[in-house]
């Protein structure tokens, strides 16, 4: 399996076991990391991006694992909180694994009901991560618009995003000879401790690699305490590892999926629309 991309149904059991190993609960990233380690997946498999005509904002493995979680969720094996922390449901807390018959039932259940099939990935919560995972048409459109932005416009947008997140004194650098740094700013922790930061924006359809991280870090000056790299694409495994090398300036990474999730959370350029579902049986029964 380590040299092949697992299908979503092949990730159902690993996702459940990963949660067990995490103590019964975990975030999307924690589950992903545990599954990668448990299945000993090759880096070339981990780095394959999930592509569509709107570009790529998550890896293919993340995309398939999202569906595996959705099948587990719709079968009430796991559930998620408003902060998208996945937890094993009480009926399964004492189970160490899932039987082949249980897995077959988990796969079949959503397909028995057309409405359930249409709503898979939406059945528990409307958290921003779940909306992204479901690849709603408007999320695809948002991804497409981000990809089509002018490079300098994307820098200005990133500056606006960081400001909405609580950063201050944000400045976009000159358009040339900036050493790979697109902007600077500050962040005050608990209203007391101030950190100086630099950010870089990459309007990529594909992947940010380890070399990009090294180049960004190499452009940082000694007064920079934190760095952020924002991309509309994804990061390779080696890039993620490079960003967190001990003893070097830590670089926080925001991939395309996380960027879209943050945009939705902040309602920055997007607006929620309330809708209703008509209960036909209710009217027929009167």
C-alpha positions in Angstrom: 0.0 0.0 0.0 2.9 2.4 0.7 3.6 2.8 -3.0 0.0 3.2 -4.1 -2.6 5.9 -3.5 -5.3 4.4 -1.2 -8.9 4.6 -2.3 -11.3 6.4 0.0 -12.8 3.1 1.2 -9.3 1.8 2.0 -8.9 4.8 4.3 -12.0 4.2 6.4 -10.3 1.7 8.8 -6.9 3.6 8.9 -8.9 6.8 9.8 -10.7 5.0 12.6 -7.5 3.4 13.9 -5.7 6.8 13.8 -8.3 8.3 16.0 -8.0 5.4 18.4 -4.2 5.9 18.5 -4.7 9.7 19.1 -6.7 8.9 22.2 -10.2 9.0 20.7 -10.1 12.4 19.2 -8.1 14.5 16.8 -8.0 17.2 14.1 -7.8 16.8 10.4 -4.1 17.3 10.4 -3.5 14.9 13.3 -5.5 12.2 11.6 -3.7 12.8 8.3 -0.2 12.5 10.0 -1.2 9.4 11.9 -2.6 7.7 8.8 0.6 8.5 6.9 2.8 7.1 9.6 0.6 4.0 10.2 0.4 3.2 6.5 4.0 4.1 5.8 3.0 6.0 2.7 5.7 7.0 0.3 6.4 10.8 0.0 5.6 10.7 -3.7 2.1 9.5 -2.8 1.6 12.0 0.0 2.6 14.9 -2.4 0.1 14.1 -5.2 -2.2 17.1 -5.4 -6.0 16.8 -5.9 -6.6 18.5 -9.1 -9.7 19.9 -10.9 -10.2 22.7 -13.4 -10.2 25.2 -10.5 -6.6 24.2 -9.5 -5.4 22.3 -6.4 -5.8 23.4 -2.8 -5.3 20.1 -1.1 -3.5 16.8 -1.7 -5.3 13.8 -3.2 -4.7 11.9 0.1 -6.3 14.7 2.1 -9.3 14.7 -0.3 -9.8 10.9 -0.1 -9.3 10.9 3.7 -12.0 13.6 3.9 -14.4 11.3 2.2 -13.4 8.4 4.5 -14.2 10.6 7.5 -17.5 11.6 6.0 -18.5 7.9 5.6 -17.6 7.2 9.2 -19.5 10.3 10.3 -22.7 9.5 8.4 -22.6 6.0 9.9 -22.3 7.6 13.4 -18.9 6.0 14.0 -17.3 9.4 14.5 -18.6 12.9 15.0 -17.1 16.4 14.8 -17.3 19.5 17.0 -17.8 23.0 15.8 -14.0 23.3 15.7 -13.7 20.2 13.6 -12.2 18.0 16.2 -13.2 14.4 15.3 -14.3 12.1 18.2 -15.2 8.4 18.2 -18.8 8.0 19.1 -19.6 6.2 22.5 -20.8 3.0 20.8 -17.3 2.5 19.3 -15.0 3.8 22.0 -14.2 0.3 23.3 -13.6 -1.1 19.8 -9.9 -1.4 18.8 -10.8 -1.8 15.1 -13.6 -2.3 12.7 -14.6 -5.7 11.2 -14.8 -6.2 7.4 -18.6 -6.4 7.7 -18.8 -3.1 9.6 -16.7 -1.4 6.9 -19.0 -2.8 4.2 -22.0 -1.4 6.0 -20.3 2.0 6.4 -19.7 2.1 2.7 -23.2 1.0 1.8 -25.3 3.1 4.2 -25.1 6.5 2.4 -26.0 4.9 -0.9 -29.2 3.4 0.3 -30.8 6.8 0.7 -30.4 9.3 -2.2 -30.7 12.3 0.1 -28.0 10.9 2.4 -25.8 10.4 -0.6 -26.3 14.0 -1.7 -25.6 15.4 1.8 -22.5 13.3 2.6 -19.8 15.5 4.2 -22.6 17.8 5.4 -24.5 15.6 7.9 -22.8 16.7 11.1 -21.8 20.3 11.0 -21.4 23.2 8.6 -17.8 23.9 9.8 -15.6 25.7 7.3 -13.4 22.6 6.9 -16.3 20.4 6.0 -17.6 22.9 3.4 -14.1 22.8 1.8 -14.0 19.1 1.9 -17.4 18.8 0.2 -16.1 20.9 -2.7 -19.3 22.9 -3.0 -19.6 24.7 -6.3 -19.1 28.1 -4.7 -16.0 26.8 -2.9 -14.6 25.8 -6.4 -15.5 29.2 -7.7 -13.7 30.9 -4.8 -10.6 28.7 -5.4 -10.7 29.7 -9.1 -11.0 33.4 -8.3 -8.0 33.2 -6.0 -6.0 31.4 -8.7 -6.9 34.0 -11.3 -6.0 37.1 -9.1 -3.1 39.2 -10.2 0.0 38.4 -8.2 0.2 41.9 -6.5 -3.6 41.8 -5.9 -3.1 38.5 -4.1 -0.4 40.1 -1.9 -2.8 42.9 -1.0 -5.5 40.3 -0.3 -3.2 38.4 2.0 -2.4 41.6 3.8 -6.2 42.2 4.3 -6.6 38.6 5.5 -3.8 38.9 8.1 -5.2 42.2 9.3 -8.6 40.5 9.8 -6.8 37.8 11.8 -5.5 40.4 14.3 -2.1 41.4 12.8 -1.1 45.0 12.7 1.3 47.4 11.0 1.1 45.4 7.9 3.1 46.6 4.9 3.5 45.1 1.5 7.0 45.4 0.2 8.1 47.0 -3.0 7.4 45.0 -6.1 11.0 44.3 -6.9 14.2 43.4 -5.0 12.3 42.3 -1.9 14.2 39.1 -1.5 11.2 36.9 -1.6 9.5 38.7 1.3 6.1 40.2 0.3 5.3 42.0 3.5 5.9 42.7 7.1 3.8 43.1 10.2 3.4 42.6 13.9 1.2 40.5 16.1 0.6 41.2 19.8 0.0 38.1 22.0 -2.6 38.6 24.7 -2.2 42.4 24.2 1.3 42.3 25.8 4.0 40.5 23.8 4.7 41.8 20.3 6.2 39.6 17.5 7.7 40.9 14.3 6.8 38.8 11.3 7.4 38.6 7.5 5.0 37.0 5.1 5.2 35.6 1.6 2.4 34.9 -0.8 2.5 32.3 -3.6 -0.4 32.2 -5.9 0.3 28.6 -7.0 -1.8 26.0 -8.7 0.6 23.3 -7.7 3.0 22.7 -4.8 5.4 24.8 -2.8 8.6 22.8 -2.3 11.4 22.7 0.2 13.6 25.0 -1.9 10.9 27.7 -1.7 10.9 27.5 2.1 14.7 27.7 2.2 14.7 30.7 -0.1 12.1 32.5 2.0 14.0 31.7 5.2 17.2 33.0 3.6 15.6 36.3 2.9 14.6 36.9 6.6 16.6 39.4 8.7 17.6 38.8 12.3 14.8 41.0 13.7 12.1 38.7 12.2 10.7 36.4 14.9 8.1 34.6 12.8 7.3 34.0 9.2 4.2 33.0 7.3 3.9 31.5 3.8 0.5 31.6 2.2 -0.3 29.7 -0.9 -3.4 28.9 -3.0 -1.8 25.5 -3.7 -0.3 22.8 -1.4 3.0 22.0 0.3 5.2 19.0 -0.4 6.0 16.8 2.6 9.6 17.9 2.4 8.5 21.6 2.5 6.5 21.0 5.6 9.4 19.4 7.3 11.8 22.1 6.1 9.5 24.8 7.6 9.8 23.2 11.1 13.5 22.4 11.3 14.6 22.9 14.9 17.1 25.7 15.4 15.9 27.7 12.4 13.2 30.4 12.1 9.9 28.5 12.2 7.7 29.2 9.1 4.0 28.9 9.5 2.3 27.4 6.5 -1.2 28.1 5.1 -2.2 26.0 2.2 -5.1 26.6 -0.2 -7.6 24.6 1.8 -6.7 26.4 5.0 -6.8 29.7 3.1 -10.3 29.1 1.9 -11.4 27.9 5.3 -10.1 31.1 6.9 -11.8 33.2 4.2 -15.1 31.5 5.0 -14.6 31.8 8.7 -13.9 35.5 8.4 -16.6 36.0 5.7 -14.1 37.9 3.7 -15.6 38.4 0.3 -18.2 35.6 0.9 -21.6 35.8 2.4 -23.7 33.0 4.0 -27.2 32.5 2.4 -29.9 30.9 4.5 -32.2 28.4 2.7 -35.1 26.1 3.6 -36.0 22.5 2.8 -39.7 21.8 2.1 -41.1 18.8 4.0 -43.4 17.3 1.5 -44.6 14.5 3.8 -45.7 17.1 6.3 -48.1 18.7 3.8 -49.3 15.4 2.5 -50.2 14.2 6.0 -52.5 17.1 6.8 
